[in-house]
Amino acid sequence: MLHLQSLTLRPFLESDGGDFPFTVPVIRSLAEIQFKAPVTFFVGENGSGKSTVMETLACAVESITVGSESVKTDKTLAPIRRLARYFKLAWTKRTRKGFFMRAEDFFGYAHSMRATREELEEEMNNVERDYQGRSKLARDLARSAYSGQLAAMKNRYGEKDLDSYSHGEAFLNLFQARFVPGGLYLLDEPEAALSPSRQLSFLSALKQMVGQEAQFIIATHSPIILAYPGAQILQFHEGAIREVKYNGLEHVNLTRDFLANPEAFLRHL
């Protein structure tokens, strides 16, 4: 399912054109991006503008985030929100489902969930102390608000805190728990959390979710994730964006050559 068909960049006002992110080369050359597949990858070297476009798209979509900050209030995204006003989006069918997640957001979210769980458990212990000598009904009513929230967290994420899992396990747990069919999902470098085997699990989850009318736009460096069948691959290179095939990617060919003969790359170290 293609929810988002394209984005077009409107001309900048002079007052906005002279500083970041308007000066990023790929932004200055950007006219339109057409999304042609349920999974689209942004790929390119560090500093090529992938994350800038991804964050601006998240602000333009008004995506919810995995983390404590909204795209509407996150101070680090203040310049990006100015750019987002110039993104014109074309939809097949507007969806409010889905989320935006950066690799760094995952850590903060996992720790936040653990702190929330500990606070709820402490409040329940306080009820037991404060309601000694009172009826069971009174204790149960006082505990219900906290126990209901704890039950909802355990139902969504399991018995353990997210940061009690390995990094990759926790990421996949969170990703699958927050998934809702029919959504638009914007992911920036999900491979940061995933071993090669977990990346394969991630691809399997992608296939299942695409089958439930989800659309994904993913910025990644991973040759494994980039191999998702039928994906559209947009390469950010030298200030421009162009569609490329998997076997034409430098990321893929360099990794293939290195694995075939690592000594050739390491002999000068």
C-alpha positions as a Markdown table, in Angstrom:
| # | Residue | x | y | z |
|---|---|---|---|---|
| 1 | Met | 0.0 | 0.0 | 0.0 |
| 2 | Leu | 1.4 | 3.4 | -1.0 |
| 3 | His | 0.0 | 6.0 | 1.4 |
| 4 | Leu | 2.5 | 8.7 | 0.5 |
| 5 | Gln | 2.9 | 9.1 | -3.3 |
| 6 | Ser | 5.4 | 12.0 | -3.5 |
| 7 | Leu | 6.9 | 15.1 | -1.9 |
| 8 | Thr | 7.6 | 18.3 | -3.8 |
| 9 | Leu | 9.7 | 21.1 | -2.5 |
| 10 | Arg | 8.2 | 24.6 | -2.9 |
| 11 | Pro | 10.5 | 27.6 | -3.6 |
| 12 | Phe | 12.1 | 29.1 | -0.5 |
| 13 | Leu | 11.5 | 32.6 | 0.8 |
| 14 | Glu | 14.7 | 34.7 | 0.7 |
| 15 | Ser | 14.5 | 35.0 | 4.5 |
| 16 | Asp | 14.7 | 31.2 | 4.9 |
| 17 | Gly | 17.3 | 30.3 | 2.2 |
| 18 | Gly | 20.6 | 31.2 | 3.8 |
| 19 | Asp | 21.2 | 28.8 | 6.6 |
| 20 | Phe | 20.8 | 25.2 | 7.7 |
| 21 | Pro | 19.0 | 23.1 | 6.6 |
| 22 | Phe | 18.3 | 25.1 | 3.5 |
| 23 | Thr | 22.0 | 25.2 | 2.6 |
| 24 | Val | 22.3 | 21.3 | 2.5 |
| 25 | Pro | 23.3 | 20.6 | -1.1 |
| 26 | Val | 20.7 | 17.8 | -1.6 |
| 27 | Ile | 17.9 | 20.2 | -0.3 |
| 28 | Arg | 19.0 | 23.0 | -2.7 |
| 29 | Ser | 18.8 | 20.6 | -5.6 |
| 30 | Leu | 15.6 | 18.8 | -4.5 |
| 31 | Ala | 12.5 | 19.2 | -6.7 |
| 32 | Glu | 10.4 | 16.1 | -6.1 |
| 33 | Ile | 10.7 | 12.5 | -4.8 |
| 34 | Gln | 8.2 | 10.0 | -6.0 |
| 35 | Phe | 7.6 | 6.9 | -3.9 |
| 36 | Lys | 7.1 | 3.9 | -6.0 |
| 37 | Ala | 7.1 | 0.9 | -3.6 |
| 38 | Pro | 5.8 | 0.0 | -0.2 |
| 39 | Val | 9.5 | 0.1 | 1.0 |
| 40 | Thr | 11.8 | 2.9 | 0.0 |
| 41 | Phe | 15.4 | 3.2 | 1.1 |
| 42 | Phe | 17.5 | 6.3 | 1.5 |
| 43 | Val | 21.2 | 5.4 | 1.1 |
| 44 | Gly | 24.3 | 7.5 | 0.9 |
| 45 | Glu | 27.5 | 8.5 | 2.8 |
| 46 | Asn | 27.4 | 10.3 | 6.1 |
| 47 | Gly | 26.5 | 14.0 | 5.6 |
| 48 | Ser | 24.8 | 13.3 | 2.3 |
| 49 | Gly | 21.4 | 14.7 | 3.6 |
| 50 | Lys | 19.5 | 11.4 | 4.2 |
| 51 | Ser | 18.6 | 12.2 | 7.8 |
| 52 | Thr | 17.8 | 15.9 | 6.9 |
| 53 | Val | 15.2 | 14.7 | 4.4 |
| 54 | Met | 13.9 | 12.0 | 6.7 |
| 55 | Glu | 13.5 | 14.4 | 9.6 |
| 56 | Thr | 11.9 | 17.0 | 7.5 |
| 57 | Leu | 9.5 | 14.5 | 6.1 |
| 58 | Ala | 8.6 | 13.4 | 9.6 |
| 59 | Cys | 7.8 | 17.0 | 10.6 |
| 60 | Ala | 5.8 | 17.5 | 7.4 |
| 61 | Val | 3.8 | 14.4 | 8.0 |
| 62 | Glu | 3.5 | 15.3 | 11.7 |
| 63 | Ser | 4.5 | 11.8 | 12.6 |
| 64 | Ile | 4.3 | 10.6 | 16.1 |
| 65 | Thr | 7.7 | 9.6 | 17.5 |
| 66 | Val | 9.2 | 6.8 | 19.5 |
| 67 | Gly | 10.7 | 8.9 | 22.3 |
| 68 | Ser | 9.7 | 11.6 | 24.7 |
| 69 | Glu | 9.8 | 14.5 | 22.3 |
| 70 | Ser | 7.2 | 15.2 | 19.6 |
| 71 | Val | 8.4 | 16.4 | 16.2 |
| 72 | Lys | 6.4 | 19.5 | 17.0 |
| 73 | Thr | 8.3 | 20.3 | 20.1 |
| 74 | Asp | 11.8 | 18.7 | 19.8 |
| 75 | Lys | 14.2 | 21.7 | 20.0 |
| 76 | Thr | 16.8 | 19.8 | 17.9 |
| 77 | Leu | 14.3 | 19.8 | 15.0 |
| 78 | Ala | 13.4 | 23.6 | 15.2 |
| 79 | Pro | 15.4 | 24.4 | 11.9 |
| 80 | Ile | 13.9 | 21.3 | 10.3 |
| 81 | Arg | 10.3 | 22.4 | 11.0 |
| 82 | Arg | 11.0 | 25.6 | 9.1 |
| 83 | Leu | 12.0 | 23.5 | 6.1 |
| 84 | Ala | 9.0 | 21.2 | 6.5 |
| 85 | Arg | 6.7 | 24.1 | 5.7 |
| 86 | Tyr | 8.0 | 23.9 | 2.1 |
| 87 | Phe | 7.3 | 20.1 | 1.7 |
| 88 | Lys | 4.2 | 19.5 | -0.3 |
| 89 | Leu | 2.9 | 15.9 | 0.1 |
| 90 | Ala | 0.7 | 14.0 | -2.3 |
| 91 | Trp | -1.2 | 11.1 | -0.8 |
| 92 | Thr | -3.1 | 8.1 | -2.1 |
| 93 | Lys | -4.9 | 8.0 | 1.2 |
| 94 | Arg | -3.8 | 10.2 | 4.2 |
| 95 | Thr | -2.9 | 8.0 | 7.2 |
| 96 | Arg | -2.3 | 9.2 | 10.7 |
| 97 | Lys | -0.9 | 5.8 | 11.7 |
| 98 | Gly | 2.7 | 4.9 | 12.0 |
| 99 | Phe | 5.7 | 6.5 | 13.7 |
| 100 | Phe | 9.1 | 8.1 | 13.2 |
| 101 | Met | 12.1 | 6.6 | 14.9 |
| 102 | Arg | 15.8 | 7.5 | 14.9 |
| 103 | Ala | 18.4 | 5.1 | 16.2 |
| 104 | Glu | 19.2 | 7.4 | 19.2 |
| 105 | Asp | 15.5 | 7.7 | 20.2 |
| 106 | Phe | 15.4 | 4.0 | 21.0 |
| 107 | Phe | 17.7 | 4.2 | 24.0 |
| 108 | Gly | 15.9 | 7.1 | 25.6 |
| 109 | Tyr | 12.5 | 5.4 | 25.1 |
| 110 | Ala | 13.7 | 2.1 | 26.7 |
| 111 | His | 15.0 | 3.9 | 29.8 |
| 112 | Ser | 11.8 | 6.0 | 30.0 |
| 113 | Met | 9.6 | 2.9 | 30.0 |
| 114 | Arg | 11.8 | 1.3 | 32.8 |
| 115 | Ala | 11.5 | 4.5 | 34.9 |
| 116 | Thr | 7.7 | 4.6 | 34.4 |
| 117 | Arg | 7.3 | 0.9 | 35.4 |
| 118 | Glu | 9.4 | 1.5 | 38.5 |
| 119 | Glu | 7.3 | 4.5 | 39.5 |
| 120 | Leu | 4.1 | 2.6 | 39.1 |
| 121 | Glu | 5.4 | -0.3 | 41.1 |
| 122 | Glu | 6.5 | 2.1 | 43.9 |
| 123 | Glu | 3.0 | 3.7 | 43.9 |
| 124 | Met | 1.4 | 0.3 | 44.3 |
| 125 | Asn | 3.7 | -0.4 | 47.3 |
| 126 | Asn | 2.7 | 2.9 | 48.8 |
| 127 | Val | -0.9 | 1.9 | 48.5 |
| 128 | Glu | -0.2 | -1.3 | 50.5 |
| 129 | Arg | 1.5 | 0.8 | 53.2 |
| 130 | Asp | -1.1 | 3.6 | 53.3 |
| 131 | Tyr | -4.2 | 1.4 | 53.2 |
| 132 | Gln | -3.2 | -1.0 | 56.0 |
| 133 | Gly | -6.2 | -1.8 | 58.1 |
| 134 | Arg | -8.7 | -0.7 | 55.4 |
| 135 | Ser | -10.9 | -3.0 | 53.4 |
| 136 | Lys | -9.6 | -5.1 | 50.5 |
| 137 | Leu | -12.1 | -3.3 | 48.2 |
| 138 | Ala | -10.5 | 0.1 | 49.2 |
| 139 | Arg | -7.0 | -1.2 | 48.6 |
| 140 | Asp | -8.0 | -2.7 | 45.2 |
| 141 | Leu | -9.7 | 0.5 | 44.1 |
| 142 | Ala | -6.6 | 2.5 | 45.1 |
| 143 | Arg | -4.3 | 0.0 | 43.3 |
| 144 | Ser | -6.4 | -0.2 | 40.1 |
| 145 | Ala | -5.1 | 2.9 | 38.4 |
| 146 | Tyr | -1.5 | 1.7 | 38.7 |
| 147 | Ser | -2.1 | -2.0 | 38.1 |
| 148 | Gly | -4.0 | -1.2 | 34.9 |
| 149 | Gln | -1.1 | 0.8 | 33.5 |
| 150 | Leu | 1.4 | -1.9 | 34.5 |
| 151 | Ala | -0.8 | -4.6 | 32.9 |
| 152 | Ala | -1.0 | -2.5 | 29.6 |
| 153 | Met | 2.8 | -2.1 | 29.6 |
| 154 | Lys | 3.4 | -5.8 | 30.2 |
| 155 | Asn | 0.8 | -6.8 | 27.6 |
| 156 | Arg | 2.6 | -4.6 | 25.0 |
| 157 | Tyr | 6.2 | -5.2 | 25.8 |
| 158 | Gly | 6.3 | -8.4 | 27.9 |
| 159 | Glu | 7.3 | -9.0 | 31.5 |
| 160 | Lys | 10.9 | -7.5 | 31.1 |
| 161 | Asp | 11.9 | -3.9 | 30.7 |
| 162 | Leu | 13.0 | -3.1 | 27.2 |
| 163 | Asp | 16.5 | -2.3 | 28.4 |
| 164 | Ser | 16.7 | -5.8 | 30.0 |
| 165 | Tyr | 16.7 | -7.3 | 26.6 |
| 166 | Ser | 19.7 | -7.3 | 24.3 |
| 167 | His | 19.8 | -4.2 | 22.1 |
| 168 | Gly | 18.6 | -6.0 | 19.0 |
| 169 | Glu | 15.9 | -8.0 | 20.9 |
| 170 | Ala | 14.5 | -4.8 | 22.5 |
| 171 | Phe | 14.5 | -2.9 | 19.2 |
| 172 | Leu | 12.5 | -5.7 | 17.5 |
| 173 | Asn | 10.2 | -6.0 | 20.5 |
| 174 | Leu | 9.5 | -2.3 | 20.5 |
| 175 | Phe | 9.1 | -2.1 | 16.7 |
| 176 | Gln | 6.6 | -4.9 | 16.6 |
| 177 | Ala | 4.7 | -3.8 | 19.7 |
| 178 | Arg | 4.2 | -0.3 | 18.3 |
| 179 | Phe | 3.2 | -1.5 | 14.8 |
| 180 | Val | -0.3 | -0.7 | 13.6 |
| 181 | Pro | -1.5 | -1.9 | 10.2 |
| 182 | Gly | -2.0 | 0.7 | 7.5 |
| 183 | Gly | 0.6 | 3.1 | 8.8 |
| 184 | Leu | 3.5 | 5.1 | 7.4 |
| 185 | Tyr | 6.8 | 4.3 | 9.2 |
| 186 | Leu | 9.9 | 6.5 | 8.9 |
| 187 | Leu | 13.0 | 4.8 | 10.3 |
| 188 | Asp | 16.5 | 6.3 | 10.4 |
| 189 | Glu | 19.3 | 3.7 | 10.6 |
| 190 | Pro | 17.5 | 0.9 | 12.3 |
| 191 | Glu | 20.6 | -1.4 | 11.7 |
| 192 | Ala | 22.4 | 0.5 | 14.5 |
| 193 | Ala | 20.5 | -1.8 | 16.9 |
| 194 | Leu | 20.6 | -5.0 | 15.0 |
| 195 | Ser | 23.2 | -7.8 | 14.4 |
| 196 | Pro | 23.2 | -9.4 | 10.9 |
| 197 | Ser | 20.9 | -12.2 | 12.1 |
| 198 | Arg | 18.5 | -9.6 | 13.7 |
| 199 | Gln | 18.6 | -7.6 | 10.4 |
| 200 | Leu | 17.2 | -10.7 | 8.7 |
| 201 | Ser | 14.5 | -10.9 | 11.4 |
| 202 | Phe | 13.8 | -7.3 | 10.7 |
| 203 | Leu | 13.3 | -8.0 | 7.0 |
| 204 | Ser | 10.9 | -10.8 | 7.8 |
| 205 | Ala | 8.9 | -8.3 | 10.0 |
| 206 | Leu | 8.9 | -5.8 | 7.2 |
| 207 | Lys | 7.4 | -8.3 | 4.8 |
| 208 | Gln | 4.6 | -9.2 | 7.2 |
| 209 | Met | 3.9 | -5.5 | 7.9 |
| 210 | Val | 3.8 | -4.6 | 4.2 |
| 211 | Gly | 1.2 | -7.3 | 3.9 |
| 212 | Gln | -0.9 | -5.3 | 6.4 |
| 213 | Glu | -0.9 | -2.2 | 4.2 |
| 214 | Ala | 2.1 | -0.5 | 5.8 |
| 215 | Gln | 4.5 | 1.8 | 4.0 |
| 216 | Phe | 8.2 | 2.2 | 5.0 |
| 217 | Ile | 10.8 | 4.9 | 4.3 |
| 218 | Ile | 14.1 | 3.8 | 5.7 |
| 219 | Ala | 17.5 | 5.5 | 5.8 |
| 220 | Thr | 20.2 | 2.8 | 6.1 |
| 221 | His | 23.8 | 1.8 | 5.3 |
| 222 | Ser | 23.1 | -1.9 | 5.7 |
| 223 | Pro | 23.6 | -4.1 | 2.6 |
| 224 | Ile | 21.4 | -6.7 | 4.3 |
| 225 | Ile | 18.4 | -4.4 | 4.9 |
| 226 | Leu | 18.9 | -2.9 | 1.4 |
| 227 | Ala | 18.3 | -6.3 | -0.1 |
| 228 | Tyr | 14.6 | -6.3 | 0.7 |
| 229 | Pro | 12.9 | -7.6 | -2.4 |
| 230 | Gly | 11.2 | -5.1 | -4.6 |
| 231 | Ala | 12.3 | -2.1 | -2.6 |
| 232 | Gln | 12.9 | 1.3 | -4.2 |
| 233 | Ile | 16.4 | 2.5 | -3.5 |
| 234 | Leu | 17.2 | 6.3 | -3.6 |
| 235 | Gln | 20.9 | 7.2 | -3.5 |
| 236 | Phe | 22.0 | 10.5 | -2.0 |
| 237 | His | 25.2 | 11.4 | -3.7 |
| 238 | Glu | 27.0 | 14.7 | -4.5 |
| 239 | Gly | 24.0 | 16.8 | -3.7 |
| 240 | Ala | 21.5 | 14.9 | -5.8 |
| 241 | Ile | 19.1 | 12.0 | -5.4 |
| 242 | Arg | 18.7 | 9.3 | -8.0 |
| 243 | Glu | 17.1 | 5.9 | -8.1 |
| 244 | Val | 19.6 | 3.0 | -8.3 |
| 245 | Lys | 19.6 | -0.8 | -8.3 |
| 246 | Tyr | 20.9 | -2.9 | -5.5 |
| 247 | Asn | 23.9 | -4.2 | -7.3 |
| 248 | Gly | 24.9 | -0.7 | -8.4 |
| 249 | Leu | 25.3 | 0.5 | -4.8 |
| 250 | Glu | 28.8 | 1.3 | -3.6 |
| 251 | His | 27.8 | 0.1 | -0.1 |
| 252 | Val | 26.9 | -3.3 | -1.5 |
| 253 | Asn | 29.9 | -3.7 | -3.8 |
| 254 | Leu | 32.4 | -2.5 | -1.2 |
| 255 | Thr | 31.1 | -4.9 | 1.4 |
| 256 | Arg | 31.1 | -7.8 | -1.1 |
| 257 | Asp | 34.7 | -7.0 | -2.1 |
| 258 | Phe | 35.8 | -6.7 | 1.5 |
| 259 | Leu | 34.3 | -10.0 | 2.5 |
| 260 | Ala | 35.8 | -11.8 | -0.5 |
| 261 | Asn | 39.3 | -10.5 | 0.3 |
| 262 | Pro | 39.7 | -8.6 | 3.6 |
| 263 | Glu | 43.5 | -8.8 | 3.5 |
| 264 | Ala | 43.5 | -6.6 | 0.4 |
| 265 | Phe | 41.9 | -3.8 | 2.4 |
| 266 | Leu | 43.7 | -4.3 | 5.6 |
| 267 | Arg | 47.3 | -5.0 | 4.5 |
| 268 | His | 48.3 | -1.3 | 4.9 |
| 269 | Leu | 47.0 | -0.9 | 8.4 |
